[in-house]
Amino acid sequence: MDHSVIQAFSTFTENERMINLMNEKLEEWYSMYFPELKTGSPKSYATFVIEYGKEKKAADEKGLEKIFSEYAKHVAKIANESMGADPDDKEYALIKRIAEQELQMIELNDKILEYIKESAERLMPNVTAMIDYKVAAELLTKAGSVEKLAMMPASTIQLLGAEKALFKHLKFGSKPPKYGALFKLQEIANANREDRGRIARVYATKLAIAARADAFSKNYIADRLNEDLKKALTRNKKHDNNQKQ
Amino acid sequence: MDHSVIQAFSTFTENERMINLMNEKLEEWYSMYFPELKTGSPKSYATFVIEYGKEKKAADEKGLEKIFSEYAKHVAKIANESMGADPDDKEYALIKRIAEQELQMIELNDKILEYIKESAERLMPNVTAMIDYKVAAELLTKAGSVEKLAMMPASTIQLLGAEKALFKHLKFGSKPPKYGALFKLQEIANANREDRGRIARVYATKLAIAARADAFSKNYIADRLNEDLKKALTRNKKHDNNQKQ
């Protein structure tokens, strides 16, 4: 079970990279015919190629809205004024297939993500009740198994995924990292720079307890942990404010 | 036209890399369930997963022959004696989709290759009549266009694709390269080590003439060139023999 989630997560990560690579190729190719169009997202670029790539001037604003929402008007304009020709049938058939392949890979990755969510929640009910399941899956991947994660001290969990930065710190004396995979949590990424380390530490402390429950006691204690987490975060903040005064 | 072939070739190369990456992930994952099976080719591995991945012991020799030909017996044996369990339905559904995606990418790349063949033959009838169209497409990609290829001296064509080795030679004094993309020609790859440079030179000389015909005169002179090529190769050989005596 641990290994299935880990495999799924590593396939997901690799696939994401491949989708971007594939879109780069698609854009490189199709930009011969529509140099003005820039990729907002791989998905919208590929969808445009499939629906309007053979005759871009036929793209109407209404259809484009489904792909580009608020940018539809802009895309309609540049499609109409484009200095690019349209590809011939043979070449277009190929370009279109590449775009279709890309969409299929995106779809596949959504399925993989679903699977990761379900299995991570089953495997680590406490950890996934506290943090985003993708971050939970990454912690699990770095640790190797729920048991191994549960046996790590909070300080190690805090830095999981920051191995390179930690190595640089130990070897060359650069600044020590304050968080690894945990940085992907909204609560940390969106916090002020100077608060992030502290918040990561609080999360890591509670996650260590959650992981132990998931691995050993199998009790569901996440509601209590989430409350503790909230308290610890505000307490810590107050403490900071006191210090500042 | 030049650019379409170049785009197609670069997409083909990138795709090939992606197919291998995808198969690595597939093998990493499915090897949890069938650790004894090694990838002969990505295609056969993926096909096995699709057809027998849910219940590997059900694989009969006859069905396996279509996938593994002479290795069918061996695969049937290791499938039967495997120490791996079978994946559950949910996980298998995902693994199977990855395998299907991989096969689709292989299929797509076959289509791209077809397109490269057709367009390279149309664009460079003389060059492709002398060498494999894939090598021709690679030379074209390195040169940038048929015109540019046609304006290169034979010595440059001989080393197209060996830029790194040439740079190392000029900068650090390592051994100079004797061939670049041309090494992929059967006639050169299968030749004796000490003959390869000479054969590459002969090819490059005739290819330079062929490229000029493709770019400028548009005459079809490949039959004559091929004869010249054959003569030059045997003459050169005789010359070598004479020297040795």
Interface residues (C-beta under 8 A of the other chain):
Chain A: H3 S4 Q7 A8 S10 T11 E14 N15 M18 L21 M22 K25 E28 W29 M32 P87 K90 E91 L94 R97 I98 Q101 Q104 M105 L108 K111 I112 Y115 E118
Chain B: H3 S4 Q7 A8 S10 T11 E14 N15 M18 L21 M22 K25 E28 W29 M32 P87 K90 E91 L94 R97 I98 Q101 Q104 M105 L108 K111 I112 Y115 E118
